[in-house]
Amino acid sequence: MLKYLGMTRHELRKRMMFAIYQHRLLKEELKKMMINSFEVDTYEAIDPYYQKIEAVLCQKEDAYIEMISKHLVRWKFGRLSYVDQAILLLATAEMEVKENEDAIIINEAIELAKTFCDDVSFKYINGVLDNLWQA
C-alpha cells in the first residue's frame, strides 16, 4: 500500500529530504533510507520522480558536493548541518532532473530550510542555489 498517496509534492519532497539527511548522517544506502522515509515496503513503491532523484544523486553526489562547495563562502560543505546538506543536494539533483522549474525548486528548498534549519540557513541556501541556477 502506498501510504503517501494524496500527499502534495512538498510533503513528498520533505520525505526525500529526510531520506538524504539519514543517508548522510548514518552513511547508509539512500534507497534503504527512502524506503523508511516514504514508509513503503519496497523501493519500487516510491514515487518514480523520487526514484529519478535517487538515481541522479547516487551517481553524482560527489560532483554535486564539489559544485555546491564552490558557492559556499564561509564554510566547507562538511561543516554544514546534515539537514542543510540534504536540502542542497536534493535541490541540486532536482535541477538536473529538470521536471520542475528551477525557481520552484529553489523556493521549495527555502521553505524546507525555514522549517528545519536555523534562522540564517535559508539565506545561504537561496544564494547557493541561485548561483547554481545561473551557472
Backbone as JSON Lines, residues from 0, in Angstrom:
{"i":0,"aa":"M","n":[0.84,-1.19,0.0],"ca":[0.0,0.0,0.0],"c":[0.89,1.25,0.0]}
{"i":1,"aa":"L","n":[0.51,2.24,-0.77],"ca":[1.26,3.48,-0.83],"c":[0.71,4.45,0.2]}
{"i":2,"aa":"K","n":[1.42,4.61,1.28],"ca":[0.95,5.46,2.36],"c":[1.03,6.94,2.01]}
{"i":3,"aa":"Y","n":[1.77,7.27,0.96],"ca":[1.94,8.67,0.62],"c":[0.96,9.16,-0.44]}
{"i":4,"aa":"L","n":[0.04,8.31,-0.89],"ca":[-0.95,8.76,-1.86],"c":[-1.75,9.93,-1.28]}
{"i":5,"aa":"G","n":[-1.97,10.92,-2.08],"ca":[-2.71,12.08,-1.62],"c":[-1.82,13.17,-1.02]}
{"i":6,"aa":"M","n":[-0.55,12.88,-0.85],"ca":[0.37,13.89,-0.32],"c":[0.75,14.85,-1.44]}
{"i":7,"aa":"T","n":[1.05,16.08,-1.05],"ca":[1.48,17.07,-2.01],"c":[2.94,16.82,-2.4]}
{"i":8,"aa":"R","n":[3.37,17.43,-3.48],"ca":[4.77,17.32,-3.9],"c":[5.68,17.85,-2.78]}
{"i":9,"aa":"H","n":[5.24,18.88,-2.08],"ca":[6.02,19.43,-0.97],"c":[6.2,18.39,0.14]}
{"i":10,"aa":"E","n":[5.14,17.69,0.49],"ca":[5.23,16.67,1.54],"c":[6.15,15.53,1.1]}
{"i":11,"aa":"L","n":[6.07,15.13,-0.17],"ca":[6.95,14.08,-0.69],"c":[8.4,14.55,-0.71]}
{"i":12,"aa":"R","n":[8.6,15.82,-1.09],"ca":[9.95,16.39,-1.1],"c":[10.54,16.39,0.31]}
{"i":13,"aa":"K","n":[9.7,16.67,1.29],"ca":[10.15,16.66,2.69],"c":[10.62,15.25,3.07]}
{"i":14,"aa":"R","n":[9.9,14.24,2.64],"ca":[10.29,12.85,2.93],"c":[11.62,12.52,2.24]}
{"i":15,"aa":"M","n":[11.8,13.02,1.03],"ca":[13.06,12.77,0.33],"c":[14.21,13.47,1.04]}
{"i":16,"aa":"M","n":[13.96,14.7,1.51],"ca":[14.98,15.42,2.25],"c":[15.38,14.65,3.5]}
{"i":17,"aa":"F","n":[14.4,14.08,4.22],"ca":[14.71,13.27,5.4],"c":[15.54,12.05,5.03]}
{"i":18,"aa":"A","n":[15.22,11.42,3.89],"ca":[15.98,10.25,3.45],"c":[17.43,10.62,3.15]}
{"i":19,"aa":"I","n":[17.64,11.75,2.49],"ca":[19.0,12.2,2.18],"c":[19.73,12.55,3.47]}
{"i":20,"aa":"Y","n":[19.05,13.2,4.38],"ca":[19.61,13.53,5.7],"c":[20.09,12.25,6.4]}
{"i":21,"aa":"Q","n":[19.24,11.23,6.44],"ca":[19.62,9.97,7.09],"c":[20.77,9.3,6.36]}
{"i":22,"aa":"H","n":[20.75,9.35,5.06],"ca":[21.83,8.79,4.23],"c":[23.16,9.44,4.58]}
{"i":23,"aa":"R","n":[23.17,10.75,4.7],"ca":[24.41,11.47,5.0],"c":[24.84,11.22,6.45]}
{"i":24,"aa":"L","n":[23.91,11.25,7.38],"ca":[24.21,11.1,8.8],"c":[24.66,9.68,9.14]}
{"i":25,"aa":"L","n":[23.91,8.7,8.66],"ca":[24.15,7.31,9.05],"c":[25.07,6.56,8.1]}
{"i":26,"aa":"K","n":[25.41,7.21,6.97],"ca":[26.26,6.58,5.95],"c":[25.63,5.28,5.43]}
{"i":27,"aa":"E","n":[24.32,5.3,5.29],"ca":[23.56,4.15,4.79],"c":[23.15,4.41,3.34]}
{"i":28,"aa":"E","n":[22.84,3.35,2.64],"ca":[22.39,3.44,1.26],"c":[21.12,4.29,1.17]}
{"i":29,"aa":"L","n":[21.09,5.19,0.2],"ca":[19.95,6.11,0.06],"c":[18.64,5.35,-0.19]}
{"i":30,"aa":"K","n":[18.67,4.3,-1.0],"ca":[17.45,3.54,-1.27],"c":[16.82,3.03,0.03]}
{"i":31,"aa":"K","n":[17.65,2.52,0.91],"ca":[17.17,1.99,2.19],"c":[16.52,3.11,3.02]}
{"i":32,"aa":"M","n":[17.14,4.28,3.02],"ca":[16.61,5.41,3.78],"c":[15.3,5.91,3.16]}
{"i":33,"aa":"M","n":[15.19,5.81,1.84],"ca":[13.96,6.23,1.18],"c":[12.8,5.31,1.54]}
{"i":34,"aa":"I","n":[13.05,4.01,1.59],"ca":[12.0,3.05,1.97],"c":[11.48,3.4,3.36]}
{"i":35,"aa":"N","n":[12.39,3.72,4.28],"ca":[11.98,4.11,5.63],"c":[11.22,5.43,5.63]}
{"i":36,"aa":"S","n":[11.74,6.41,4.92],"ca":[11.15,7.74,4.94],"c":[9.78,7.8,4.26]}
{"i":37,"aa":"F","n":[9.65,7.08,3.15],"ca":[8.38,7.06,2.43],"c":[7.39,6.05,3.02]}
{"i":38,"aa":"E","n":[7.86,5.27,3.99],"ca":[7.02,4.29,4.69],"c":[6.38,3.29,3.72]}
{"i":39,"aa":"V","n":[7.23,2.69,2.89],"ca":[6.78,1.68,1.94],"c":[7.57,0.4,2.17]}
{"i":40,"aa":"D","n":[7.12,-0.68,1.56],"ca":[7.78,-1.97,1.74],"c":[8.94,-2.18,0.76]}
{"i":41,"aa":"T","n":[8.82,-1.59,-0.43],"ca":[9.86,-1.78,-1.44],"c":[10.2,-0.45,-2.09]}
{"i":42,"aa":"Y","n":[11.38,-0.38,-2.65],"ca":[11.82,0.82,-3.36],"c":[10.91,1.12,-4.54]}
{"i":43,"aa":"E","n":[10.44,0.08,-5.21],"ca":[9.59,0.25,-6.39],"c":[8.26,0.94,-6.07]}
{"i":44,"aa":"A","n":[7.86,0.94,-4.82],"ca":[6.61,1.58,-4.41],"c":[6.75,3.09,-4.25]}
{"i":45,"aa":"I","n":[7.96,3.6,-4.34],"ca":[8.22,5.04,-4.18],"c":[7.88,5.77,-5.47]}
{"i":46,"aa":"D","n":[7.36,6.97,-5.35],"ca":[7.03,7.83,-6.49],"c":[8.2,7.83,-7.49]}
{"i":47,"aa":"P","n":[7.94,7.57,-8.77],"ca":[9.0,7.5,-9.78],"c":[9.86,8.76,-9.87]}
{"i":48,"aa":"Y","n":[9.28,9.92,-9.6],"ca":[10.06,11.17,-9.62],"c":[11.21,11.08,-8.62]}
{"i":49,"aa":"Y","n":[10.93,10.57,-7.43],"ca":[11.97,10.49,-6.4],"c":[12.93,9.34,-6.66]}
{"i":50,"aa":"Q","n":[12.51,8.34,-7.42],"ca":[13.45,7.32,-7.87],"c":[14.46,7.94,-8.83]}
{"i":51,"aa":"K","n":[14.0,8.84,-9.69],"ca":[14.93,9.55,-10.59],"c":[15.91,10.4,-9.8]}
{"i":52,"aa":"I","n":[15.4,11.09,-8.78],"ca":[16.27,11.93,-7.94],"c":[17.33,11.05,-7.28]}
{"i":53,"aa":"E","n":[16.91,9.9,-6.75],"ca":[17.86,8.98,-6.1],"c":[18.93,8.52,-7.07]}
{"i":54,"aa":"A","n":[18.53,8.15,-8.28],"ca":[19.49,7.65,-9.27],"c":[20.52,8.72,-9.62]}
{"i":55,"aa":"V","n":[20.05,9.92,-9.87],"ca":[20.96,11.02,-10.22],"c":[21.86,11.35,-9.04]}
{"i":56,"aa":"L","n":[21.28,11.42,-7.86],"ca":[22.05,11.79,-6.67],"c":[23.12,10.75,-6.35]}
{"i":57,"aa":"C","n":[22.77,9.48,-6.45],"ca":[23.76,8.43,-6.16],"c":[24.9,8.44,-7.17]}
{"i":58,"aa":"Q","n":[24.57,8.76,-8.39],"ca":[25.59,8.8,-9.44],"c":[26.5,10.02,-9.31]}
{"i":59,"aa":"K","n":[25.95,11.15,-8.86],"ca":[26.69,12.41,-8.92],"c":[26.86,13.12,-7.57]}
{"i":60,"aa":"E","n":[26.66,12.43,-6.47],"ca":[26.7,13.08,-5.16],"c":[28.01,13.84,-4.93]}
{"i":61,"aa":"D","n":[29.14,13.21,-5.22],"ca":[30.43,13.88,-5.02],"c":[30.58,15.11,-5.92]}
{"i":62,"aa":"A","n":[30.12,15.0,-7.15],"ca":[30.17,16.15,-8.07],"c":[29.27,17.28,-7.58]}
{"i":63,"aa":"Y","n":[28.11,16.94,-7.06],"ca":[27.21,17.96,-6.51],"c":[27.85,18.66,-5.31]}
{"i":64,"aa":"I","n":[28.48,17.89,-4.46],"ca":[29.14,18.48,-3.29],"c":[30.22,19.45,-3.75]}
{"i":65,"aa":"E","n":[30.97,19.08,-4.77],"ca":[32.0,19.96,-5.3],"c":[31.39,21.22,-5.9]}
{"i":66,"aa":"M","n":[30.3,21.08,-6.66],"ca":[29.61,22.23,-7.25],"c":[29.1,23.18,-6.17]}
{"i":67,"aa":"I","n":[28.45,22.61,-5.16],"ca":[27.89,23.41,-4.07],"c":[29.01,24.1,-3.31]}
{"i":68,"aa":"S","n":[30.1,23.4,-3.07],"ca":[31.22,23.95,-2.3],"c":[31.81,25.2,-2.94]}
{"i":69,"aa":"K","n":[31.79,25.25,-4.25],"ca":[32.32,26.43,-4.96],"c":[31.53,27.69,-4.64]}
{"i":70,"aa":"H","n":[30.3,27.54,-4.17],"ca":[29.44,28.69,-3.89],"c":[29.27,28.96,-2.4]}
{"i":71,"aa":"L","n":[29.97,28.21,-1.57],"ca":[29.94,28.46,-0.13],"c":[31.07,29.41,0.21]}
{"i":72,"aa":"V","n":[30.77,30.45,0.96],"ca":[31.76,31.47,1.26],"c":[32.47,31.19,2.58]}
{"i":73,"aa":"R","n":[31.73,30.95,3.63],"ca":[32.31,30.86,4.97],"c":[32.73,29.45,5.38]}
{"i":74,"aa":"W","n":[32.03,28.42,4.88],"ca":[32.28,27.08,5.36],"c":[32.49,26.12,4.2]}
{"i":75,"aa":"K","n":[33.03,25.0,4.53],"ca":[33.09,23.9,3.58],"c":[31.81,23.08,3.72]}
{"i":76,"aa":"F","n":[31.48,22.31,2.72],"ca":[30.26,21.52,2.72],"c":[30.14,20.66,3.97]}
{"i":77,"aa":"G","n":[31.23,20.03,4.36],"ca":[31.22,19.14,5.52],"c":[30.9,19.82,6.83]}
{"i":78,"aa":"R","n":[31.06,21.14,6.91],"ca":[30.73,21.87,8.13],"c":[29.26,22.25,8.22]}
{"i":79,"aa":"L","n":[28.54,22.12,7.13],"ca":[27.11,22.42,7.14],"c":[26.39,21.33,7.92]}
{"i":80,"aa":"S","n":[25.25,21.66,8.48],"ca":[24.45,20.64,9.16],"c":[23.99,19.62,8.12]}
{"i":81,"aa":"Y","n":[23.68,18.42,8.58],"ca":[23.22,17.38,7.66],"c":[21.9,17.76,7.0]}
{"i":82,"aa":"V","n":[21.08,18.52,7.68],"ca":[19.82,18.97,7.07],"c":[20.12,19.96,5.94]}
{"i":83,"aa":"D","n":[21.02,20.9,6.19],"ca":[21.41,21.85,5.14],"c":[21.99,21.1,3.93]}
{"i":84,"aa":"Q","n":[22.84,20.13,4.2],"ca":[23.42,19.32,3.13],"c":[22.33,18.62,2.34]}
{"i":85,"aa":"A","n":[21.38,18.03,3.04],"ca":[20.3,17.29,2.38],"c":[19.47,18.2,1.49]}
{"i":86,"aa":"I","n":[19.15,19.38,1.97],"ca":[18.35,20.32,1.18],"c":[19.1,20.74,-0.07]}
{"i":87,"aa":"L","n":[20.38,21.07,0.07],"ca":[21.18,21.48,-1.07],"c":[21.35,20.35,-2.09]}
{"i":88,"aa":"L","n":[21.59,19.14,-1.61],"ca":[21.74,18.0,-2.53],"c":[20.44,17.68,-3.24]}
{"i":89,"aa":"L","n":[19.34,17.71,-2.51],"ca":[18.03,17.44,-3.13],"c":[17.74,18.46,-4.22]}
{"i":90,"aa":"A","n":[17.91,19.72,-3.92],"ca":[17.6,20.77,-4.89],"c":[18.52,20.68,-6.11]}
{"i":91,"aa":"T","n":[19.79,20.39,-5.89],"ca":[20.74,20.28,-7.0],"c":[20.36,19.1,-7.9]}
{"i":92,"aa":"A","n":[20.0,17.98,-7.3],"ca":[19.56,16.82,-8.09],"c":[18.27,17.13,-8.85]}
{"i":93,"aa":"E","n":[17.35,17.83,-8.2],"ca":[16.09,18.19,-8.87],"c":[16.35,19.1,-10.06]}
{"i":94,"aa":"M","n":[17.31,20.02,-9.91],"ca":[17.64,20.91,-11.03],"c":[18.17,20.11,-12.22]}
{"i":95,"aa":"E","n":[18.89,19.04,-11.93],"ca":[19.42,18.2,-13.0],"c":[18.32,17.38,-13.67]}
{"i":96,"aa":"V","n":[17.38,16.88,-12.9],"ca":[16.3,16.07,-13.46],"c":[15.4,16.92,-14.37]}
{"i":97,"aa":"K","n":[15.24,18.19,-14.03],"ca":[14.53,19.18,-14.86],"c":[13.06,18.86,-15.12]}
{"i":98,"aa":"E","n":[12.38,18.34,-14.11],"ca":[10.94,18.14,-14.26],"c":[10.15,19.28,-13.62]}
{"i":99,"aa":"N","n":[10.83,20.14,-12.91],"ca":[10.22,21.34,-12.32],"c":[11.09,22.54,-12.68]}
{"i":100,"aa":"E","n":[10.49,23.69,-12.68],"ca":[11.27,24.91,-12.93],"c":[12.24,25.14,-11.78]}
{"i":101,"aa":"D","n":[13.42,25.66,-12.1],"ca":[14.43,25.91,-11.08],"c":[13.92,26.85,-10.0]}
{"i":102,"aa":"A","n":[13.13,27.85,-10.39],"ca":[12.6,28.79,-9.4],"c":[11.71,28.08,-8.37]}
{"i":103,"aa":"I","n":[10.94,27.11,-8.82],"ca":[10.09,26.34,-7.91],"c":[10.95,25.49,-6.98]}
{"i":104,"aa":"I","n":[11.98,24.86,-7.53],"ca":[12.89,24.03,-6.73],"c":[13.57,24.87,-5.66]}
{"i":105,"aa":"I","n":[14.05,26.05,-6.03],"ca":[14.71,26.93,-5.07],"c":[13.73,27.37,-3.99]}
{"i":106,"aa":"N","n":[12.53,27.75,-4.39],"ca":[11.52,28.16,-3.41],"c":[11.21,27.03,-2.43]}
{"i":107,"aa":"E","n":[11.07,25.81,-2.93],"ca":[10.81,24.66,-2.06],"c":[11.98,24.44,-1.1]}
{"i":108,"aa":"A","n":[13.2,24.58,-1.59],"ca":[14.37,24.41,-0.73],"c":[14.39,25.47,0.37]}
{"i":109,"aa":"I","n":[14.03,26.69,0.03],"ca":[13.98,27.77,1.02],"c":[12.92,27.46,2.07]}
{"i":110,"aa":"E","n":[11.77,26.98,1.64],"ca":[10.71,26.63,2.6],"c":[11.15,25.51,3.53]}
{"i":111,"aa":"L","n":[11.83,24.49,3.0],"ca":[12.35,23.42,3.85],"c":[13.36,23.97,4.84]}
{"i":112,"aa":"A","n":[14.23,24.86,4.37],"ca":[15.24,25.45,5.25],"c":[14.61,26.31,6.34]}
{"i":113,"aa":"K","n":[13.59,27.06,6.0],"ca":[12.9,27.88,7.0],"c":[12.24,27.0,8.06]}
{"i":114,"aa":"T","n":[11.79,25.83,7.67],"ca":[11.11,24.92,8.6],"c":[12.09,24.13,9.45]}
{"i":115,"aa":"F","n":[13.18,23.63,8.86],"ca":[14.03,22.66,9.53],"c":[15.43,23.14,9.89]}
{"i":116,"aa":"C","n":[15.81,24.33,9.48],"ca":[17.18,24.82,9.72],"c":[17.16,26.04,10.63]}
{"i":117,"aa":"D","n":[18.35,26.53,10.93],"ca":[18.42,27.72,11.77],"c":[17.98,28.96,10.99]}
{"i":118,"aa":"D","n":[17.96,30.1,11.66],"ca":[17.37,31.31,11.08],"c":[18.13,31.89,9.89]}
{"i":119,"aa":"V","n":[19.39,31.53,9.7],"ca":[20.15,32.09,8.59],"c":[20.38,31.11,7.44]}
{"i":120,"aa":"S","n":[20.12,29.84,7.67],"ca":[20.41,28.83,6.64],"c":[19.68,29.11,5.33]}
{"i":121,"aa":"F","n":[18.43,29.5,5.42],"ca":[17.66,29.69,4.18],"c":[18.3,30.75,3.3]}
{"i":122,"aa":"K","n":[19.0,31.72,3.91],"ca":[19.61,32.78,3.11],"c":[20.76,32.26,2.26]}
{"i":123,"aa":"Y","n":[21.67,31.48,2.89],"ca":[22.78,31.0,2.07],"c":[22.36,29.85,1.17]}
{"i":124,"aa":"I","n":[21.36,29.08,1.56],"ca":[20.82,28.04,0.67],"c":[20.24,28.71,-0.58]}
{"i":125,"aa":"N","n":[19.51,29.8,-0.38],"ca":[18.98,30.57,-1.51],"c":[20.12,31.07,-2.39]}
{"i":126,"aa":"G","n":[21.15,31.64,-1.77],"ca":[22.28,32.18,-2.53],"c":[23.01,31.1,-3.33]}
{"i":127,"aa":"V","n":[23.29,29.98,-2.69],"ca":[23.99,28.89,-3.37],"c":[23.17,28.37,-4.54]}
{"i":128,"aa":"L","n":[21.9,28.09,-4.31],"ca":[21.06,27.55,-5.38],"c":[20.84,28.57,-6.5]}
{"i":129,"aa":"D","n":[20.71,29.82,-6.15],"ca":[20.56,30.86,-7.17],"c":[21.81,30.92,-8.04]}
{"i":130,"aa":"N","n":[22.98,30.82,-7.41],"ca":[24.23,30.81,-8.19],"c":[24.33,29.56,-9.07]}
{"i":131,"aa":"L","n":[23.91,28.42,-8.57],"ca":[23.93,27.2,-9.36],"c":[22.97,27.31,-10.56]}
{"i":132,"aa":"W","n":[21.81,27.92,-10.3],"ca":[20.82,28.09,-11.35],"c":[21.34,28.99,-12.45]}
{"i":133,"aa":"Q","n":[22.06,30.03,-12.07],"ca":[22.61,30.98,-13.04],"c":[23.77,30.39,-13.84]}
{"i":134,"aa":"A","n":[24.42,29.38,-13.28],"ca":[25.62,28.8,-13.93],"c":[25.29,28.03,-15.18]}
